[in-house]
Amino acid sequence: MTALTELEERLAQPGGAALRTELIQQLAALEDRLRGQMAASLPRDEFANATALAQAARAAREVLETWPVTGPPGQTPDLQSLFASSRSKP
């Protein structure tokens, strides 16, 4: 399979399984935090944003849960550092 993104490349490298596990946990925590905020009565505009973000986090987690990875566990970044590095590229 040809990698199209930096994340796909990193999942295919040694430590990809650990990266996938860490990202799944972070996405689940993000979704839980957003759903908790939604349950705490957010203003209408913030509720819509929180709903969209929670759905995106769930969708990303579901994709990662089915993504094939190989390799021994290794160091894994958090979501913020992963996305920050992709935003800083030209």
C-alpha positions in Angstrom: 0.0 0.0 0.0 1.4 3.4 -1.0 1.3 6.0 1.8 -0.4 9.3 0.9 0.1 11.1 4.2 2.8 11.5 6.8 0.5 9.7 9.3 0.2 6.7 6.9 3.9 6.6 6.6 4.4 6.7 10.4 1.8 4.0 11.0 3.7 1.7 8.5 7.0 2.2 10.3 8.3 0.4 13.4 6.3 1.7 16.3 3.2 2.1 14.1 1.0 -0.1 16.3 1.9 2.0 19.4 1.2 5.2 17.5 -2.2 3.9 16.4 -3.0 2.9 20.0 -2.0 6.2 21.4 -4.0 8.2 18.8 -7.1 6.0 19.3 -6.9 6.7 23.0 -6.4 10.5 22.5 -9.3 10.6 20.0 -11.6 8.7 22.4 -10.6 11.1 25.2 -11.3 14.1 22.9 -14.7 12.7 22.0 -15.6 12.1 25.6 -14.5 15.6 26.7 -16.6 17.2 23.9 -19.6 15.1 24.7 -19.3 16.1 28.3 -19.2 19.7 27.3 -22.2 19.2 25.2 -24.1 17.7 28.1 -23.2 20.7 30.2 -25.4 23.0 28.1 -23.1 24.8 25.6 -24.4 27.9 23.7 -26.1 26.9 20.4 -23.1 27.9 18.2 -20.6 26.1 20.4 -22.8 23.1 20.6 -22.9 22.7 16.8 -19.1 23.0 16.7 -18.6 20.5 19.6 -21.0 18.1 17.8 -19.0 18.3 14.6 -15.7 17.8 16.4 -17.0 14.9 18.4 -18.3 13.2 15.2 -14.9 13.9 13.5 -13.0 12.4 16.4 -15.2 9.3 16.3 -14.8 8.9 12.6 -11.0 9.3 12.8 -10.9 6.7 15.7 -13.0 4.3 13.7 -10.6 4.6 10.7 -7.5 4.1 12.9 -9.1 1.1 14.6 -9.3 -0.7 11.3 -5.9 0.5 9.9 -3.3 -2.2 9.5 0.0 -1.5 11.2 3.1 -3.5 11.8 6.2 -3.1 13.9 7.2 -3.1 17.5 6.0 -0.4 19.9 7.9 2.9 19.9 7.6 6.4 21.0 4.4 8.1 20.0 3.6 11.8 19.7 0.3 13.4 20.9 -2.3 14.6 18.4 -1.2 18.3 18.8 2.4 17.6 17.9 1.4 15.4 15.0 -0.9 18.1 13.5 1.4 21.0 14.4 4.2 19.4 12.4 2.0 19.0 9.4 0.8 22.6 9.6 4.3 24.0 9.7 5.2 22.5 6.4 5.0 24.8 3.3 
